[in-house]
Amino acid sequence: MKDKDIAALVRPNILSLAPYSTARDEYKGKLGIFIDANESPYDTGWNRYPDPRQTALKAKIAPIKGVAPSNIFLGNGSDEAIDLVYRVFCVPGRDNVVAIVPSYGMYTVSAAINDVEVREVALGEDFSLDVEKLLAATDANTKAIFLCSPNNPSGNSFPRAQIEAVLTRFRGIVVVDEAYIDFSPEESLLKVLGDYPNLLVLQTFSKAWGLAALRLGLAFASEFIIGIMSNVKYPYNINESTQRLALEALSSPIDERVEEIKSEREILSGMLPGYSFVEKVYPSDANFILVKVRDADELYNHLILDGIIVRNRTRVRGCANCLRITVGTKYENIQLLKSLNEYEKGNIRR
Ligand SMILES: *Cc1c(COP(=O)(O)O)cnc(C)c1O
C-alpha cells in the first residue's frame, strides 16, 4: 500500500482538516519575551504551555525504540491512540473494525463511543489466531484490524508470519498492540515499520517502564499516519509534568526489572499447575498469567479476603473460570502462593 491508499482510508473531514495552530507552533525559539500565548509571565515552574510536538521527549524515545521521531505519536496513554484510530479512519455509523476476542477491552469501548461497529473474531480454544477467519470478517467498510500481541488477557503472542500475512493481505490499517512486548521473546514489529505503510504499532510506558500514572502511550506508524493523528489530537495532549518526568525516567534502564518479572513469571507458571484446583496455566509472554481454575468466583473472593486482588475474567468470552494474575514482586508472589496453599487445604475464605 502507498500513502495515497492510506489517504483513501481517512475520513474526508479529517483529511481536509486545518489543524489548530498554537502559539508555540508559530514561534519555536526558546529565548525572548513571550507575550504570544496569554500565559502568566510569573514563573511558577508551570506557567508556560508545554511543547505540543513533544520534540525533546520524542528525541529521547527515538533511539530507545530505533525509529525516527517523525514515526512516533505520543498520547495520553495508549488509549488516546486507540481513540484516534477511530476518529481518523472510521465514519461513525458506517465503517467498522475487526478485533479478536478475548482481547483488550478498550478497542470495543472506544468503538462504541465513536459509534463504530466492532466485528469480533473469536480466538481458538488455546487463544490461537485464525488468519482466514479474521480476514473473512472484513468487508469494504472495514478500516482497521486490532491485534494485540502478546495478547491481553491470554498472554500469548501470535506468530510473526501470521501478523505479516494480515499486514500484506488486508488493505486497511493493522493495529498491533505491543503493550507487553518488553516481556516477550518475540521481536517487536517496529523493525518492519518501513515495510508496511498500513502498520500502526501501539506501545506504552505503563507496564515495563513502570510509569502508568504519567499516562504516556506511544503509536508508531508511517510519517503520513503520524502526521494525521497529530493534527487530530488535542494540541497539548501531553502535559508538561509528564514530559519532564518521562524524560527523566527514560534515562534509567529497565532491563533488570524486566528480567526479574520474567523470572518470577516462570516461577509462578511452574508452581501453579501443582494445585488440584488449577485446570490450566496458559503460557505467557507478558507480565501476567491467565489461569483456568475449578471455580474462578470462589477463588477470586478467597484471595480478596486475603487482601490479594487479581482480575476475574470468568465472564469474558473464551475465559470461563479464568483469573488473570499480574506478576508482582517476589514477596507479593509468595503471599499469593501462601493464600493458594490455604485454599488448597480447604481453608477457603468466604
Ligand atoms: C495496559 C494496556 C495498554 C496500556 O494502556 P495505557 O493507556 O497506555 O496505560 C494498552 N494495551 C493493552 C492491551 C494493555 O493491556
The ligand as an SDF file (V2000), in Angstrom:
LIG
                    3D

 15 15  0  0  0  0  0  0  0  0999 V2000
   -2.3250   -1.9250   29.7170 C   0  0  0  0  0  0  0  0  0  0  0  0
   -2.5740   -1.9660   28.2420 C   0  0  0  0  0  0  0  0  0  0  0  0
   -2.3860   -0.8320   27.4680 C   0  0  0  0  0  0  0  0  0  0  0  0
   -1.8640    0.4340   28.0820 C   0  0  0  0  0  0  0  0  0  0  0  0
   -2.7540    1.4260   28.1110 O   0  0  0  0  0  0  0  0  0  0  0  0
   -2.2550    2.8700   28.5930 P   0  0  0  0  0  0  0  0  0  0  0  0
   -3.4340    3.6950   28.2350 O   0  0  0  0  0  0  0  0  0  0  0  0
   -1.0420    3.2170   27.7890 O   0  0  0  0  0  0  0  0  0  0  0  0
   -1.9590    2.7890   30.0400 O   0  0  0  0  0  0  0  0  0  0  0  0
   -2.5970   -0.9160   26.1180 C   0  0  0  0  0  0  0  0  0  0  0  0
   -2.9660   -2.0620   25.5350 N   0  0  0  0  0  0  0  0  0  0  0  0
   -3.1470   -3.1790   26.2490 C   0  0  0  0  0  0  0  0  0  0  0  0
   -3.5220   -4.4260   25.5770 C   0  0  0  0  0  0  0  0  0  0  0  0
   -2.9690   -3.1640   27.6210 C   0  0  0  0  0  0  0  0  0  0  0  0
   -3.1790   -4.2860   28.3330 O   0  0  0  0  0  0  0  0  0  0  0  0
  1  2  1  0
  2  3  1  0
  2 14  2  0
  3  4  1  0
  3 10  2  0
  4  5  1  0
  5  6  1  0
  6  7  2  0
  6  8  1  0
  6  9  1  0
 10 11  1  0
 11 12  2  0
 12 13  1  0
 12 14  1  0
 14 15  1  0
M  END
$$$$
